[in-house]
Amino acid sequence: MGSEIQGVTTMALEQIPSTSLDALLEEFHTDCLDRGMTTESIRRYESCLGIFLEFLKGQERKVTILEVGNDELIGYIRHRRRNGSKKDGNAVKQKTLENDFAAISSFYDFAEFKRYIQRNPVPPIRKRYLMRYKDASADDSEKDAKSIEQMAMLINSILNTRDKAIVLLLAKTGIRRGELIALNVWDIDWENLCLTLGRFKKRSNRWVFFDDETGRVLKQWLKIREGMNPTSDALFLNERGNRIQRNGVYSMVTKYAQKVGLHNAKSAKAKDHFNVHSCRHWFTTWLRRNGMDRDAIMILRGDRRKDSMSVYDHFTKEELRKAYLTHIPQLGV
């Protein structure tokens, strides 16, 4: 098999074409595309890998990315927790580290599949150093859904029409951040108050409904949007007239939530946080509390299930639309 260096065999290394790092990363990029990953997911993976590579460059013991072993991976965890990010110098959060290692592990899965290394070195490190342990005594382990009054307070506090339309749409449809970003103007069906979403791996259906108060705010935004960038198809544009980005949506939602006291970034308690996913949680919770059929909610959420066909057989699109309009909370917008 050849000698082993930190989980890498010399036999495997000899199989690497054009051993330059750029060539290797380009091959990984192509592999991600072939696996059907979205452009945004690939960008985030490559960003995480870039941070990891910068860390490796600064180490006393110089190793290539294919020679990384336990020492480097554990050192990277220690480095990120102690030194934080270049942006603010604060220690990174557990979730950030988990995202880092998801990207790094994906790269080594690729390298193992291509037989450039003997094994992916990441899984044992993730299991030992990144596993979360729940505190059985804690009463805040799960996010609590905000009340209808709190959501109404949040949305009615937003004066910017675009931002109000975004938060309202997130809350009233339960769509994910990526699904919202990908929306185009022509995806709106005004006759049926319905949105057609793009194709996403996590979503089983491609349409969601919205109600009259959401439609009114959307129309207000579209009037403003007309004077921004006539060449863009995107439903939501940023200040430069381009399609709004993930970080922009996250920052915007948490900013408004913090202003009305729904989000405390410094708190370690999940219930003190409000972000984009909180809108999806609110959507699901209040449809359920208002008595909507569980399977109907799962269809509107776009959840993938092995028995999804049997669920779809129970409802027509019109039945779902009527059920949605009956159970979705009104916020007085």
Sine and cosine of phi, psi and omega as CSV:
sin_phi,cos_phi,sin_psi,cos_psi,sin_omega,cos_omega
0.00,0.00,-0.34,0.94,-0.05,-1.00
1.00,-0.10,0.29,-0.96,-0.03,-1.00
-0.96,0.28,0.44,-0.90,-0.05,-1.00
-0.94,-0.34,0.74,-0.68,0.06,-1.00
-0.83,-0.56,0.97,-0.26,0.02,-1.00
0.79,0.61,0.67,0.74,0.05,-1.00
1.00,0.04,0.06,1.00,-0.02,-1.00
-0.93,-0.38,0.73,-0.69,0.04,-1.00
-0.99,-0.16,0.55,-0.84,0.03,-1.00
-0.90,0.44,-0.53,0.85,0.03,-1.00
-0.89,0.46,-0.67,0.74,-0.02,-1.00
-0.91,0.40,-0.67,0.74,-0.05,-1.00
-0.89,0.46,-0.52,0.85,-0.01,-1.00
-0.92,0.39,-0.29,0.96,-0.03,-1.00
-1.00,0.07,-0.12,0.99,-0.06,-1.00
-0.97,0.25,0.86,-0.51,0.04,-1.00
-0.97,0.24,0.71,-0.71,0.08,-1.00
0.73,0.68,0.97,0.25,-0.26,-0.97
-0.89,0.47,0.20,0.98,0.01,-1.00
-0.91,0.41,0.54,-0.84,-0.01,-1.00
-0.88,0.47,-0.66,0.76,0.00,-1.00
-0.86,0.51,-0.67,0.74,0.00,-1.00
-0.91,0.42,-0.64,0.77,-0.01,-1.00
-0.91,0.41,-0.70,0.71,0.00,-1.00
-0.92,0.38,-0.56,0.83,0.05,-1.00
-0.92,0.40,-0.60,0.80,0.04,-1.00
-0.92,0.39,-0.63,0.78,0.05,-1.00
-0.90,0.44,-0.66,0.75,0.04,-1.00
-0.86,0.52,-0.72,0.69,0.01,-1.00
-0.89,0.45,-0.63,0.77,0.02,-1.00
-0.89,0.47,-0.66,0.75,0.03,-1.00
-0.88,0.47,-0.67,0.75,0.04,-1.00
-0.89,0.46,-0.69,0.73,-0.01,-1.00
-0.90,0.43,-0.45,0.89,0.02,-1.00
-0.99,0.12,-0.04,1.00,0.07,-1.00
1.00,0.09,0.31,0.95,0.03,-1.00
-0.94,0.34,0.52,-0.86,0.01,-1.00
-0.96,0.27,0.35,-0.94,0.02,-1.00
-0.85,0.52,-0.64,0.77,-0.02,-1.00
-0.92,0.39,-0.66,0.76,0.02,-1.00
-0.90,0.44,-0.66,0.75,0.03,-1.00
-0.90,0.44,-0.66,0.75,0.01,-1.00
-0.86,0.50,-0.69,0.72,-0.01,-1.00
-0.92,0.38,-0.64,0.77,0.04,-1.00
-0.88,0.47,-0.71,0.71,-0.03,-1.00
-0.93,0.37,-0.53,0.85,0.07,-1.00
-0.91,0.42,-0.70,0.72,0.03,-1.00
-0.89,0.45,-0.66,0.75,0.03,-1.00
-0.90,0.44,-0.60,0.80,0.02,-1.00
-0.88,0.47,-0.67,0.75,0.03,-1.00
-0.90,0.43,-0.66,0.76,0.01,-1.00
-0.90,0.44,-0.66,0.75,0.01,-1.00
-0.91,0.42,-0.61,0.79,0.06,-1.00
-0.88,0.47,-0.63,0.77,0.05,-1.00
-0.88,0.47,-0.71,0.71,-0.02,-1.00
-0.88,0.47,-0.60,0.80,-0.01,-1.00
-0.89,0.46,-0.53,0.85,-0.06,-1.00
-1.00,0.05,0.02,1.00,-0.04,-1.00
-0.99,0.11,0.52,-0.85,-0.01,-1.00
-0.91,0.42,-0.68,0.73,0.05,-1.00
-1.00,0.04,0.94,-0.35,-0.08,-1.00
-0.99,0.16,0.83,-0.55,0.07,-1.00
-0.71,-0.70,0.45,-0.89,0.12,-0.99
-0.99,0.15,0.20,-0.98,-0.03,-1.00
-0.89,0.45,-0.43,0.91,0.01,-1.00
-1.00,0.06,-0.06,1.00,0.02,-1.00
-0.96,-0.29,0.11,0.99,-0.05,-1.00
-0.92,0.40,0.67,-0.74,0.05,-1.00
-0.73,-0.68,-0.33,-0.94,-0.06,-1.00
-0.84,0.54,-0.68,0.73,-0.07,-1.00
-0.86,0.50,-0.70,0.71,-0.02,-1.00
-0.93,0.37,-0.66,0.75,-0.04,-1.00
-0.92,0.38,-0.69,0.72,0.05,-1.00
-0.92,0.40,-0.63,0.77,0.04,-1.00
-0.89,0.46,-0.57,0.82,0.02,-1.00
-0.92,0.38,-0.67,0.74,0.06,-1.00
-0.87,0.50,-0.72,0.70,-0.01,-1.00
-0.89,0.46,-0.68,0.74,0.00,-1.00
-0.88,0.47,-0.72,0.69,-0.04,-1.00
-0.92,0.39,-0.60,0.80,-0.01,-1.00
-0.95,0.30,-0.54,0.84,-0.05,-1.00
-1.00,0.05,-0.67,0.74,-0.13,-0.99
-0.99,-0.16,-0.28,0.96,0.06,-1.00
0.92,0.40,-0.50,-0.86,-0.05,-1.00
-0.96,-0.27,0.36,-0.93,0.03,-1.00
-0.92,0.40,-0.42,0.91,-0.09,-1.00
-0.90,0.44,-0.75,0.66,-0.06,-1.00
-0.74,-0.67,-0.09,1.00,0.03,-1.00
0.98,0.19,-0.09,1.00,0.00,-1.00
-0.98,0.22,0.49,-0.87,0.04,-1.00
-0.87,0.50,0.65,-0.76,-0.02,-1.00
-0.95,0.31,0.43,-0.90,0.01,-1.00
-0.98,0.18,0.32,-0.95,0.02,-1.00
-0.83,0.56,-0.67,0.74,-0.03,-1.00
-0.89,0.46,-0.60,0.80,0.03,-1.00
-0.90,0.44,-0.69,0.73,0.04,-1.00
-0.89,0.46,-0.65,0.76,0.02,-1.00
-0.89,0.45,-0.64,0.76,0.04,-1.00
-0.92,0.40,-0.65,0.76,0.06,-1.00
-0.82,0.57,-0.76,0.65,-0.11,-0.99
-0.97,0.23,-0.37,0.93,0.14,-0.99
-0.90,0.43,-0.68,0.73,0.02,-1.00
-0.93,0.38,-0.72,0.70,-0.02,-1.00
-0.89,0.46,-0.67,0.74,0.00,-1.00
-0.91,0.42,-0.60,0.80,0.03,-1.00
-0.88,0.47,-0.65,0.76,0.03,-1.00
-0.89,0.46,-0.70,0.71,-0.04,-1.00
-0.96,0.28,-0.44,0.90,0.16,-0.99
-0.87,0.49,-0.69,0.72,0.05,-1.00
-0.87,0.49,-0.73,0.68,-0.04,-1.00
-0.90,0.44,-0.61,0.79,0.04,-1.00
-0.93,0.37,-0.67,0.74,0.01,-1.00
-0.87,0.49,-0.62,0.79,0.01,-1.00
-0.99,0.17,-0.04,1.00,0.01,-1.00
0.91,0.41,0.51,0.86,0.09,-1.00
-0.99,0.11,-0.40,0.92,0.09,-1.00
-0.72,-0.70,0.31,-0.95,-0.03,-1.00
-0.97,0.25,-0.60,0.80,-0.03,-1.00
-0.40,-0.92,0.40,-0.92,0.09,-1.00
-0.96,0.27,0.87,-0.49,-0.06,-1.00
-0.99,0.15,-0.09,1.00,-0.16,-0.99
-0.98,0.19,-0.70,0.72,-0.13,-0.99
-0.78,0.63,-0.71,0.70,0.01,-1.00
-0.89,0.46,-0.55,0.83,0.00,-1.00
-0.94,0.34,-0.69,0.72,0.02,-1.00
-0.88,0.48,-0.69,0.73,-0.04,-1.00
-0.90,0.44,-0.64,0.77,-0.09,-1.00
-0.99,0.11,-0.61,0.79,-0.17,-0.99
-0.93,-0.37,-0.22,0.98,-0.04,-1.00
-0.87,-0.49,0.09,1.00,0.02,-1.00
-0.94,0.33,0.67,-0.74,0.04,-1.00
-1.00,-0.06,0.65,-0.76,0.05,-1.00
-0.91,-0.42,0.82,-0.58,-0.03,-1.00
-0.98,0.18,0.65,-0.76,0.08,-1.00
-1.00,0.04,0.94,-0.34,-0.08,-1.00
-0.89,0.46,-0.37,0.93,-0.03,-1.00
-1.00,0.03,-0.18,0.98,-0.06,-1.00
-0.97,0.23,0.64,-0.77,0.00,-1.00
-0.96,-0.26,0.14,0.99,-0.06,-1.00
-0.84,-0.54,0.48,0.88,-0.06,-1.00
-0.94,0.34,-0.36,0.93,0.01,-1.00
-0.88,-0.47,0.56,-0.83,0.07,-1.00
-0.93,0.37,0.70,-0.72,0.09,-1.00
-1.00,-0.05,0.63,-0.78,0.01,-1.00
-0.95,0.30,0.72,-0.70,0.04,-1.00
-0.93,0.37,0.41,-0.91,-0.01,-1.00
-0.96,0.28,0.22,-0.98,0.07,-1.00
-0.88,0.47,-0.63,0.77,0.00,-1.00
-0.91,0.42,-0.62,0.79,0.02,-1.00
-0.93,0.38,-0.66,0.75,0.03,-1.00
-0.91,0.41,-0.65,0.76,0.04,-1.00
-0.89,0.46,-0.66,0.75,0.03,-1.00
-0.88,0.48,-0.70,0.72,0.00,-1.00
-0.87,0.49,-0.81,0.59,-0.11,-0.99
-0.93,0.38,-0.64,0.77,0.00,-1.00
-0.96,0.29,-0.22,0.98,0.06,-1.00
-0.99,0.13,-0.22,0.97,-0.07,-1.00
-1.00,0.04,0.89,-0.45,-0.02,-1.00
-1.00,0.01,-0.47,0.88,0.02,-1.00
-0.94,0.34,0.85,-0.53,-0.11,-0.99
-0.89,0.46,-0.69,0.72,0.02,-1.00
-0.87,0.49,-0.74,0.68,-0.04,-1.00
-0.90,0.44,-0.63,0.77,0.04,-1.00
-0.89,0.46,-0.67,0.74,0.01,-1.00
-0.89,0.45,-0.63,0.78,-0.02,-1.00
-0.91,0.41,-0.78,0.63,-0.04,-1.00
-0.91,0.42,-0.64,0.77,0.02,-1.00
-0.89,0.45,-0.68,0.74,0.00,-1.00
-0.92,0.39,-0.65,0.76,0.05,-1.00
-0.87,0.49,-0.68,0.73,-0.05,-1.00
-0.96,0.28,-0.62,0.78,-0.10,-0.99
-1.00,0.08,-0.23,0.97,0.00,-1.00
-0.89,-0.46,-0.39,0.92,-0.03,-1.00
0.96,0.28,0.25,0.97,-0.02,-1.00
-0.95,0.30,0.39,-0.92,0.01,-1.00
-0.99,0.16,0.25,-0.97,-0.04,-1.00
-0.86,0.51,-0.73,0.69,-0.01,-1.00
-0.89,0.45,-0.57,0.82,0.02,-1.00
-0.92,0.38,-0.62,0.78,0.03,-1.00
-0.92,0.39,-0.70,0.71,-0.03,-1.00
-0.87,0.49,-0.60,0.80,-0.09,-1.00
-0.98,0.19,-0.12,0.99,-0.05,-1.00
-0.89,0.45,0.66,-0.75,0.11,-0.99
-0.93,-0.37,0.30,-0.95,-0.06,-1.00
-0.85,0.53,-0.66,0.75,-0.06,-1.00
-0.97,0.26,-0.04,1.00,0.03,-1.00
-0.97,0.24,-0.13,0.99,-0.01,-1.00
-1.00,0.02,0.82,-0.58,0.11,-0.99
-0.97,-0.23,0.99,-0.15,-0.09,-1.00
-0.95,0.32,-0.47,0.89,-0.02,-1.00
-0.92,0.39,-0.64,0.77,-0.04,-1.00
-0.96,-0.28,0.11,0.99,-0.05,-1.00
0.74,0.67,0.88,0.47,-0.13,-0.99
-0.64,-0.77,0.51,-0.86,0.09,-1.00
-0.90,-0.44,0.68,-0.73,0.13,-0.99
-0.98,-0.19,0.86,-0.51,-0.07,-1.00
-1.00,-0.04,0.29,-0.96,0.08,-1.00
-0.95,0.32,0.03,-1.00,0.01,-1.00
-1.00,0.07,0.85,-0.52,0.01,-1.00
-0.75,-0.66,0.62,-0.78,-0.04,-1.00
-0.87,0.50,-0.57,0.82,-0.07,-1.00
-0.99,0.16,-0.14,0.99,-0.11,-0.99
-0.93,-0.36,0.74,-0.67,-0.03,-1.00
-1.00,-0.02,-0.47,0.88,0.07,-1.00
-0.84,-0.54,0.34,-0.94,-0.14,-0.99
-0.91,-0.41,0.23,0.97,0.02,-1.00
-0.72,-0.70,0.54,-0.84,0.06,-1.00
-0.66,-0.75,0.37,-0.93,-0.01,-1.00
-0.97,-0.23,0.36,-0.93,0.19,-0.98
-0.68,-0.74,0.27,-0.96,-0.10,-1.00
-0.97,-0.26,-0.06,-1.00,-0.10,-0.99
-0.89,0.46,-0.68,0.74,-0.06,-1.00
-0.93,0.37,-0.53,0.85,0.10,-0.99
-0.93,0.38,-0.67,0.74,0.01,-1.00
-0.88,0.48,-0.61,0.79,0.00,-1.00
-0.89,0.45,-0.69,0.73,-0.01,-1.00
-0.94,0.34,-0.62,0.79,0.05,-1.00
-0.87,0.49,-0.67,0.74,0.02,-1.00
-0.91,0.42,-0.61,0.80,0.06,-1.00
-0.88,0.47,-0.67,0.74,0.01,-1.00
-0.91,0.40,-0.65,0.76,-0.03,-1.00
-0.89,0.46,-0.55,0.83,0.05,-1.00
-0.91,0.42,-0.66,0.75,0.03,-1.00
-0.93,0.37,-0.64,0.77,-0.07,-1.00
-0.90,0.45,-0.49,0.87,-0.05,-1.00
-0.81,0.59,-0.54,0.84,-0.04,-1.00
-1.00,-0.05,0.23,0.97,-0.09,-1.00
-0.98,-0.18,-0.96,0.29,-0.06,-1.00
-0.64,-0.77,1.00,-0.07,-0.06,-1.00
-0.92,0.40,-0.26,0.97,-0.03,-1.00
-1.00,0.02,-0.20,0.98,-0.02,-1.00
-1.00,-0.02,0.64,-0.77,0.05,-1.00
-1.00,-0.01,-0.22,0.97,-0.12,-0.99
-0.88,0.48,0.66,-0.75,0.05,-1.00
-0.93,0.37,-0.68,0.74,-0.03,-1.00
-0.91,-0.41,0.83,-0.56,-0.03,-1.00
-0.93,-0.36,0.45,-0.89,0.10,-1.00
-1.00,0.02,-0.11,-0.99,-0.09,-1.00
-0.90,0.43,-0.38,0.93,0.01,-1.00
-1.00,-0.02,0.05,1.00,0.02,-1.00
1.00,0.09,0.19,0.98,0.03,-1.00
-0.98,-0.22,0.22,-0.98,0.02,-1.00
-0.85,0.53,0.72,-0.70,-0.02,-1.00
-0.89,0.45,0.53,-0.85,-0.07,-1.00
-0.95,-0.30,0.22,-0.97,-0.07,-1.00
-0.84,0.55,-0.76,0.65,-0.04,-1.00
-0.90,0.44,-0.57,0.82,0.03,-1.00
-0.89,0.45,-0.66,0.75,0.01,-1.00
-0.92,0.40,-0.71,0.70,-0.02,-1.00
-0.88,0.47,-0.75,0.66,-0.03,-1.00
-0.88,0.47,-0.63,0.78,-0.02,-1.00
-0.91,0.41,-0.72,0.69,-0.02,-1.00
-0.90,0.44,-0.73,0.68,-0.03,-1.00
-0.93,0.38,-0.53,0.85,0.02,-1.00
-0.88,0.48,-0.77,0.64,-0.02,-1.00
-0.93,0.36,-0.60,0.80,0.01,-1.00
-0.90,0.43,-0.60,0.80,0.02,-1.00
-0.92,0.38,-0.62,0.79,-0.02,-1.00
-0.89,0.46,-0.53,0.85,-0.02,-1.00
-0.98,-0.18,0.17,0.99,0.11,-0.99
0.99,0.11,0.30,0.95,0.00,-1.00
-0.99,-0.11,-0.20,0.98,-0.06,-1.00
-0.72,-0.70,0.80,-0.61,0.06,-1.00
-0.80,-0.60,0.99,-0.15,-0.10,-1.00
-0.88,0.47,-0.41,0.91,-0.06,-1.00
-1.00,0.07,-0.23,0.97,-0.04,-1.00
-0.98,0.20,0.60,-0.80,0.05,-1.00
-1.00,0.05,-0.10,0.99,-0.04,-1.00
-1.00,0.05,0.77,-0.64,-0.03,-1.00
-0.87,0.49,-0.57,0.82,-0.06,-1.00
-0.94,0.35,-0.25,0.97,0.02,-1.00
-1.00,-0.01,0.08,1.00,-0.03,-1.00
-0.93,-0.36,0.56,-0.83,0.09,-1.00
-0.64,-0.77,0.86,-0.51,0.00,-1.00
-0.67,-0.74,-0.26,-0.97,-0.06,-1.00
-0.87,0.50,-0.70,0.72,-0.04,-1.00
-0.91,0.41,-0.40,0.92,0.04,-1.00
-0.88,0.48,-0.51,0.86,0.03,-1.00
-0.92,0.40,-0.65,0.76,0.04,-1.00
-0.92,0.40,-0.62,0.78,0.04,-1.00
-0.90,0.43,-0.67,0.74,0.03,-1.00
-0.89,0.45,-0.72,0.69,0.02,-1.00
-0.82,0.57,-0.77,0.64,-0.04,-1.00
-0.91,0.42,-0.72,0.70,-0.07,-1.00
-0.88,0.47,-0.71,0.71,-0.11,-0.99
-0.99,0.17,-0.44,0.90,0.17,-0.99
-0.91,0.41,-0.66,0.75,0.01,-1.00
-0.92,0.39,-0.71,0.70,-0.01,-1.00
-0.92,0.40,-0.46,0.89,0.02,-1.00
-1.00,0.09,0.06,1.00,0.16,-0.99
0.99,-0.11,0.23,0.97,0.00,-1.00
-0.96,0.29,0.58,-0.82,0.00,-1.00
-0.84,0.54,0.71,-0.71,-0.07,-1.00
-0.86,0.51,-0.69,0.72,-0.01,-1.00
-0.91,0.41,-0.57,0.82,0.04,-1.00
-0.90,0.43,-0.64,0.77,0.04,-1.00
-0.89,0.47,-0.67,0.74,-0.01,-1.00
-0.89,0.46,-0.59,0.81,0.04,-1.00
-0.91,0.41,-0.72,0.70,-0.01,-1.00
-0.90,0.43,-0.55,0.84,0.06,-1.00
-0.95,0.30,-0.34,0.94,-0.03,-1.00
0.98,0.21,0.38,0.92,-0.02,-1.00
-0.91,0.41,0.65,-0.76,0.04,-1.00
-1.00,0.03,0.76,-0.65,0.04,-1.00
-0.68,-0.73,0.50,-0.87,0.02,-1.00
-0.89,0.45,-0.52,0.85,-0.03,-1.00
-0.97,-0.23,0.51,0.86,-0.10,-1.00
-0.87,0.50,-0.54,0.84,-0.03,-1.00
-0.90,0.44,-0.63,0.78,0.01,-1.00
-0.92,0.38,-0.52,0.85,0.05,-1.00
-0.93,0.38,-0.71,0.71,0.00,-1.00
-0.88,0.47,-0.52,0.85,-0.02,-1.00
-0.89,0.45,-0.37,0.93,-0.07,-1.00
-0.98,0.18,-0.34,0.94,-0.15,-0.99
-0.71,-0.70,0.64,-0.77,0.23,-0.97
-1.00,-0.01,0.26,-0.97,0.01,-1.00
-0.89,0.46,-0.62,0.79,0.00,-1.00
-0.93,0.38,-0.62,0.79,0.06,-1.00
-0.89,0.45,-0.64,0.77,0.03,-1.00
-0.91,0.41,-0.66,0.75,0.00,-1.00
-0.88,0.48,-0.71,0.70,0.00,-1.00
-0.91,0.42,-0.66,0.75,0.02,-1.00
-0.90,0.44,-0.66,0.75,0.02,-1.00
-0.87,0.49,-0.77,0.64,-0.05,-1.00
-0.90,0.43,-0.46,0.89,0.03,-1.00
-0.96,0.29,-0.58,0.81,-0.18,-0.98
-0.96,-0.27,-0.30,0.96,-0.04,-1.00
-0.95,0.32,0.75,-0.66,-0.04,-1.00
-0.92,0.39,0.54,-0.84,0.10,-0.99
-1.00,-0.10,0.65,-0.76,-0.12,-0.99
-0.91,-0.40,0.07,1.00,0.04,-1.00
0.91,0.42,0.60,0.80,-0.02,-1.00
-0.99,0.15,0.00,0.00,0.00,0.00
